[in-house]
Amino acid sequence: QVHLVESGGGLVQPGGSLRLSCAASGIIFDLYAMGWYRQAPGKQRELVATITSGGSTNYADSVKGRFTISRDNAKNTVYLQMNSLKPEDTAVYYCMTMGYWGQGTQVTVSS
């Protein structure tokens, strides 16, 4: 059974940074693409970033140049480094692979 557990969310001031982690189990991690999504209150869930099994990355225009997705196959973990955070980045952030979702971690950007 695939299990994804996100961590690293919290409250941060505008301009600050956070690093999210997603630990995966129940899959041969290095074979699969991983993605980060987010959902703000009253809005649809949206793609933030993806990384293929080979390490190719893709980002939403709204986070390009500020967020970096990476993976550590030895730890079965995917990361999202978020810099220069803005209030509009406030959302619950979810990890996803093969249609499986984690429980999400809250990120709040506020002064």
Phi, psi and omega per residue, in radians:
Q1 nan 2.308 -3.140
V2 -1.348 2.347 -3.128
H3 -2.386 2.209 -3.137
L4 -2.137 2.272 -3.115
V5 -2.233 1.993 3.115
E6 -1.558 2.662 3.051
S7 -2.706 2.921 3.049
G8 1.826 -0.069 3.119
G9 -1.253 3.026 3.114
G10 2.857 -2.926 3.121
L11 -1.757 2.262 -3.127
V12 -2.460 2.613 3.114
Q13 -1.354 2.694 3.051
P14 -0.940 2.404 -3.073
G15 1.568 -0.159 -3.113
G16 -1.453 -3.073 -3.080
S17 -2.302 2.675 2.991
L18 -2.544 2.665 2.999
R19 -2.134 2.092 3.074
L20 -1.621 2.576 3.075
S21 -2.195 2.603 3.041
C22 -2.374 1.967 3.125
A23 -1.650 2.249 -3.088
A24 -1.932 2.545 3.016
S25 -2.497 2.791 3.119
G26 1.495 0.095 3.099
I27 -2.389 2.800 2.961
I28 -1.457 1.574 -2.863
F29 -0.927 -0.758 -2.985
D30 -1.281 -0.042 3.119
L31 -1.564 -0.233 -2.930
Y32 -2.102 2.549 2.971
A33 -1.210 2.643 3.125
M34 -2.229 2.647 3.126
G35 -2.461 2.677 2.994
W36 -1.968 2.342 3.088
Y37 -2.238 2.889 3.076
R38 -2.522 2.694 3.104
Q39 -2.415 2.033 3.084
A40 -1.567 2.750 3.139
P41 -0.972 2.268 3.100
G42 1.338 0.092 -3.117
K43 -2.128 2.837 3.089
Q44 -1.334 2.704 3.052
R45 -1.147 2.402 -3.104
E46 -2.300 2.655 3.098
L47 -1.231 2.381 3.050
V48 -1.848 -0.919 -3.097
A49 -2.831 2.654 3.051
T50 -2.331 2.742 3.064
I51 -2.455 2.277 -3.127
T52 -1.399 3.042 3.086
S53 -1.094 -0.480 3.137
G54 -1.537 -0.071 3.087
G55 1.715 0.055 3.076
S56 -1.266 2.446 -3.042
T57 -2.100 2.752 3.105
N58 -2.546 2.472 -3.063
Y59 -2.311 2.609 2.939
A60 -1.155 2.558 -3.116
D61 -0.998 -0.588 -3.054
S62 -1.187 -0.289 -3.091
V63 -2.075 -0.064 -3.127
K64 -1.013 2.356 -3.140
G65 1.482 -0.182 3.140
R66 -2.030 -0.616 -3.099
F67 -1.906 2.599 3.079
T68 -2.364 2.171 3.066
I69 -1.698 2.458 3.108
S70 -2.610 2.944 -3.140
R71 -2.478 2.594 3.044
D72 -2.138 1.736 -3.060
N73 -1.155 -0.468 3.125
A74 -1.198 -0.453 -3.136
K75 -1.851 0.062 -3.098
N76 0.907 0.747 -3.027
T77 -2.328 2.435 3.011
V78 -2.017 2.508 -3.070
Y79 -2.089 2.733 2.967
L80 -2.336 1.848 3.068
Q81 -1.516 2.141 -3.075
M82 -2.056 2.029 3.129
N83 -2.031 2.871 3.112
S84 0.859 0.838 -3.060
L85 -1.146 2.545 -3.120
K86 -2.113 2.734 3.097
P87 -0.955 -0.572 -3.132
E88 -1.270 -0.096 3.016
D89 -1.444 -0.109 3.126
T90 -1.073 2.173 -3.087
A91 -3.101 2.993 2.885
V92 -1.572 2.241 -3.102
Y93 -1.800 2.297 -3.078
Y94 -2.113 2.547 3.009
C95 -1.737 2.523 -3.120
M96 -2.554 2.468 2.934
T97 -2.610 2.392 3.080
M98 0.905 0.543 3.127
G99 1.499 -0.042 3.076
Y100 -1.619 2.437 -3.087
W101 -2.118 2.576 2.951
G102 -1.417 -3.072 -3.091
Q103 -1.482 -0.237 3.107
G104 1.624 2.723 3.057
T105 -2.382 2.357 -3.044
Q106 -1.422 2.289 3.000
V107 -2.080 2.163 3.126
T108 -2.160 2.157 3.139
V109 -1.957 1.931 -3.048
S110 -2.777 2.580 3.057
S111 -1.640 nan nan
